[in-house]
């Protein structure tokens, strides 16, 4: 199979989205994270789903017509996702062990006691990439729920567009069906209960897959103003519509944005900006950013709470926020973000990259995930 050239501008968008998710989980009281856009940063997961659907369809549509091709495709996806997922799962298992020892020695119990939510059932679900499918309450590395539902959505894509040879317009049918379910059960909100997580993924992923079929029909001269306008609208929509029932309108906007950015010509200012090497690198390590930021956040929080005795308070949204001054909070947020990038560089190089290059089983994975 000939690998199509990577769309570097989209790679950068993936990196920005991963950073937004990380900041969404960093509750240190800084304006960098305590603003409406970042507070609704969970919607960037839906952007990941749309982008993954677009890239997967672009690379694999009409190339999954036999059981062997489907099996090879799913194996590639597994080795793209699983090594880093397993690594972070084992790190969080170690964290639960540390919490247990700490509770036994001090009598101090955290907000989430050791091995209560992150129990044996949750560990097995994570081990088999089922945490976003079967669990009612998420444990261990919570952001990894999206990895699990996306893995099984890959299989649905391969079976429907590959073995069943359904035309790409059926992607829109699947997305529409998922949207109806979300409207009926969640009122249009995308931050669903875990049991509906795979419906959320199917909705956005298949919108992205359908959008890939529109790429060749897209007027390239209209791409720069449409891409710039769509990106601005994405920021405003997340800022203003996040947390409301209108969230369900965002994945279609994400799909339009992805198509417009993918069609930017090389000589446009926006494409040159998005293809700045640091932004592209950020996209390259975005999967590591997504899966490791919770580890860094946990370490920073423990140092602040128990090492430096920083008090906490409850934010309006119910989350616990460290009570730091604005200046200190911003420095802590920047330091935590920098630490995530360093850790992500290391995990990409030593955990992700060996599998991307085909080691150890001769399986060459195509980097299409966020991370």
C-alpha positions in Angstrom: 0.0 0.0 0.0 1.4 3.4 -1.0 1.3 5.8 1.9 -0.1 9.2 1.0 1.9 12.3 2.1 1.0 13.5 5.5 -1.1 16.7 5.6 1.2 18.8 7.9 -1.3 21.6 8.5 -3.7 19.0 10.0 -0.9 17.6 12.0 -0.5 21.0 13.7 -4.2 21.3 14.4 -3.9 17.9 16.2 -1.1 19.3 18.3 -3.1 22.4 19.3 -6.1 20.2 20.2 -4.0 18.0 22.4 -2.6 21.0 24.3 -6.1 22.3 24.8 -7.1 19.0 26.4 -4.0 19.1 28.6 -4.8 22.6 29.8 -8.4 21.6 30.3 -7.2 19.1 33.0 -4.7 21.5 34.6 -6.7 23.2 37.4 -4.1 25.5 38.9 -6.2 28.7 38.7 -4.4 30.3 35.8 -6.3 32.3 33.2 -4.5 30.0 30.7 -6.8 27.2 31.8 -9.7 29.0 33.6 -11.4 30.5 30.6 -14.4 29.4 28.6 -12.5 27.9 25.7 -10.3 25.7 27.7 -13.0 24.8 30.2 -14.8 23.4 27.2 -11.6 21.8 25.9 -13.2 18.3 26.2 -14.7 19.1 22.8 -11.2 18.8 21.3 -11.7 15.0 21.7 -14.5 15.3 19.1 -12.2 17.2 16.9 -9.7 14.3 17.2 -12.5 11.9 16.1 -13.4 14.0 13.1 -9.7 14.3 12.1 -9.1 10.6 12.5 -12.1 9.7 10.4 -10.9 12.1 7.7 -7.4 10.8 7.6 -8.4 7.1 7.8 -10.9 7.5 5.0 -8.4 9.4 2.9 -5.8 6.6 3.3 -8.0 3.5 3.4 -11.2 4.0 1.6 -11.6 1.3 -1.1 -8.5 -0.5 0.3 -10.2 -2.8 2.8 -12.1 -5.2 0.6 -10.9 -8.6 2.0 -10.8 -10.1 5.5 -7.0 -10.1 5.3 -6.8 -6.4 4.5 -9.3 -5.6 7.3 -7.2 -7.7 9.8 -4.0 -6.0 8.7 -5.6 -2.6 9.1 -6.9 -3.4 12.6 -3.5 -4.8 13.5 -1.8 -1.5 12.4 -4.3 0.5 14.4 -3.7 -1.7 17.5 0.1 -1.3 17.4 -0.3 2.5 16.8 -2.4 2.9 19.9 -1.6 0.1 22.4 2.1 0.4 23.4 1.8 3.9 24.8 -1.7 3.1 26.3 -0.2 0.1 28.1 2.7 2.1 29.3 0.5 4.8 30.8 -1.9 2.2 32.2 1.0 0.6 34.2 2.1 4.0 35.4 -1.4 4.6 36.8 -1.4 1.2 38.3 1.7 2.2 40.2 0.1 5.4 41.3 -2.8 3.4 42.7 -0.3 1.3 44.6 1.4 4.4 46.0 -2.0 5.8 47.1 -2.8 2.6 48.9 0.5 2.6 50.8 0.1 6.3 51.6 -3.5 5.7 52.9 -2.3 2.8 55.0 0.6 4.6 56.6 -1.1 8.0 57.2 -4.8 7.4 57.3 -5.3 10.2 54.7 -7.6 9.2 51.9 -7.7 11.1 48.6 -10.8 12.2 46.8 -10.6 9.0 44.9 -9.4 6.2 47.3 -7.0 3.6 46.0 -8.5 0.8 43.9 -12.1 2.0 44.4 -12.8 3.4 41.0 -9.5 2.1 39.5 -10.3 -1.4 40.5 -9.7 -4.9 38.9 -12.6 -4.5 36.6 -11.4 -1.2 35.3 -7.9 -2.6 34.9 -9.1 -5.5 32.8 -11.3 -3.1 30.7 -8.3 -0.9 30.1 -6.1 -3.9 29.3 -8.5 -5.0 26.5 -9.3 -1.5 25.2 -12.9 -1.7 26.5 -12.8 1.1 29.1 -14.9 3.5 27.0 -17.4 0.8 26.1 -18.2 -1.2 29.2 -17.3 1.0 32.2 -19.9 3.2 33.9 -17.2 5.2 35.7 -13.7 5.6 34.3 -10.5 4.8 36.2 -6.7 4.8 35.7 -5.7 7.0 32.8 -9.1 8.6 32.2 -8.4 10.3 28.8 -7.7 6.9 27.3 -11.4 6.2 27.1 -11.3 7.9 23.7 -8.6 5.5 22.5 -10.7 2.5 23.2 -13.9 3.7 21.5 -11.9 4.9 18.5 -10.2 1.5 18.2 -13.6 -0.2 17.8 -14.9 2.5 15.5 -11.9 1.7 13.2 -13.3 -1.8 13.0 -16.8 -0.6 12.2 -15.3 1.6 9.4 -13.3 -1.3 8.0 -16.3 -3.6 8.0 -18.8 -1.2 6.6 -16.8 0.6 3.9 -14.5 -2.4 3.3 -16.1 -5.9 3.6 -19.7 -4.7 3.1 -18.5 -2.2 0.4 -21.0 0.4 1.4 -20.4 3.7 -0.4 -18.9 6.6 1.5 -22.3 8.3 1.7 -23.2 5.6 4.3 -20.7 7.3 6.6 -23.1 10.2 6.7 -26.0 7.8 7.5 -24.0 6.3 10.4 -23.1 9.8 11.7 -26.7 10.9 11.4 -28.0 7.8 13.3 -25.4 8.4 16.1 -26.5 12.1 16.2 -30.2 11.1 16.7 -29.2 8.8 19.6 -27.2 11.6 21.2 -30.1 14.0 20.8 -32.5 11.5 22.3 -30.4 10.3 25.2 -28.1 13.3 26.0 -30.0 16.2 24.6 -27.3 17.1 22.1 -24.5 17.3 24.6 -21.2 15.7 23.7 -19.7 15.3 27.1 -21.7 12.1 27.5 -21.9 9.4 30.2 -19.2 6.8 29.5 -21.8 4.2 28.2 -22.6 6.5 25.3 -18.9 7.3 24.5 -18.8 5.0 21.4 -21.9 6.7 20.0 -20.1 10.0 20.4 -17.1 8.7 18.6 -19.1 7.1 15.7 -20.9 10.5 15.2 -17.7 12.5 14.8 -15.5 9.9 13.2 -17.9 9.1 10.4 -18.6 12.8 9.8 -14.8 13.1 9.2 -14.8 10.0 7.0 -17.6 11.4 4.9 -15.8 14.8 4.7 -12.8 13.1 3.1 -15.0 12.2 0.1 -15.7 15.9 -0.4 -12.0 17.0 -0.5 -11.7 16.6 -4.3 -14.9 18.6 -4.8 -13.8 21.5 -2.6 -13.0 24.7 -4.5 -9.4 25.3 -3.7 -9.5 29.1 -4.3 -12.1 29.3 -1.5 -10.0 27.3 0.9 -8.0 30.1 2.5 -10.9 32.4 3.6 -13.0 29.3 4.5 -10.2 27.8 6.6 -9.5 31.0 8.4 -13.1 31.7 9.0 -13.8 28.1 10.1 -10.9 28.1 12.6 -12.1 31.4 14.1 -15.6 30.1 14.3 -14.4 26.9 16.0 -12.8 29.0 18.8 -16.0 31.1 19.2 -18.3 28.1 19.0 -16.4 26.2 21.7 -16.2 29.3 23.8 -19.9 30.1 23.5 -21.7 26.8 22.9 -19.6 24.4 25.0 -21.6 23.0 27.9 -24.9 23.5 26.1 -27.1 21.3 24.0 -25.8 23.0 20.9 -22.5 21.1 21.3 -23.8 18.6 18.7 -23.3 21.3 16.0 -19.6 21.4 16.6 -18.5 18.2 14.8 -20.0 19.3 11.5 -18.1 22.5 11.9 -14.9 20.6 12.7 -15.5 18.6 9.5 -15.8 21.7 7.4 -12.6 23.1 9.0 -10.6 20.0 8.4 -11.6 19.9 4.7 -10.8 23.6 4.2 -7.4 23.3 5.9 -6.6 20.1 3.9 -7.2 22.0 0.7 -5.0 25.0 1.5 -2.5 25.6 -1.3 1.2 25.7 -0.5 1.7 29.4 -1.1 -1.0 30.5 1.4 0.0 32.4 4.5 -2.2 30.2 6.7 -0.7 27.0 5.5 2.8 28.3 6.0 1.9 29.3 9.5 0.3 25.9 10.3 3.3 24.1 8.8 5.8 25.9 11.1 8.1 23.1 12.2 7.4 23.4 15.9 3.7 23.2 15.3 4.1 20.1 13.1 6.4 18.6 15.8 3.6 19.3 18.4 1.2 17.3 16.2 3.7 14.5 15.8 3.9 14.0 19.6 0.2 14.9 20.2 -0.7 11.3 21.0 1.9 11.3 23.8 0.7 14.7 25.0 -2.8 13.3 25.2 -2.0 10.1 27.1 0.8 11.4 29.4 -0.5 14.8 30.5 -2.6 13.2 33.3 0.5 11.7 34.7 2.3 15.0 34.7 -0.7 16.7 36.2 -1.0 14.2 39.0 2.7 14.6 39.9 2.4 18.4 39.9 -0.7 18.4 42.0 0.8 16.1 44.6 3.9 18.2 44.9 1.8 21.4 45.3 -0.8 19.9 47.7 1.4 17.7 49.9 4.9 19.1 49.4 4.1 22.8 49.4 0.8 22.6 51.3 -1.2 24.6 48.7 -4.9 24.7 49.7 -7.7 23.9 47.3 -11.1 25.2 46.6 -14.1 24.1 44.5 -14.6 25.8 41.2 -18.1 26.7 39.9 -18.1 23.6 37.7 -17.5 21.4 40.7 -13.8 20.6 40.1 -11.1 21.0 42.7 -8.8 23.9 41.9 -5.5 24.7 43.7 -5.7 28.1 45.4 -2.7 29.8 43.9 -2.2 33.4 43.1 -2.7 34.3 39.4 1.0 34.9 38.7 2.1 31.7 40.4 -0.7 29.7 38.8 0.4 30.8 35.4 4.0 29.8 36.0 2.9 26.4 37.3 0.7 25.9 34.3 3.5 26.8 31.9 5.9 24.6 33.8 3.5 21.7 33.7 2.9 22.2 30.0 6.6 22.2 29.4 7.0 19.0 31.4 4.3 17.4 29.3 6.2 18.3 26.1 9.5 16.9 27.5 7.8 13.7 28.6 6.0 13.4 25.3 9.2 13.8 23.4 10.6 10.9 25.4 7.6 8.6 25.1 7.3 9.3 21.4 10.9 8.5 20.8 11.2 5.4 23.0 7.7 4.0 23.0 5.7 5.2 20.0 8.4 5.5 17.4 9.8 2.0 17.5 6.4 0.7 16.6 5.9 3.3 13.9 9.1 2.0 12.2 7.9 -1.5 12.2 9.6 -3.0 15.3 9.3 -5.6 16.7 6.8 -7.6 14.5 7.3 -6.1 11.1 4.1 -4.1 11.5 4.4 -0.7 10.0 1.8 1.6 11.4 0.5 4.7 9.7 0.5 7.7 12.1 -3.1 8.9 11.9 -4.1 9.2 15.5 -3.8 12.1 17.9 -3.0 11.6 19.6 
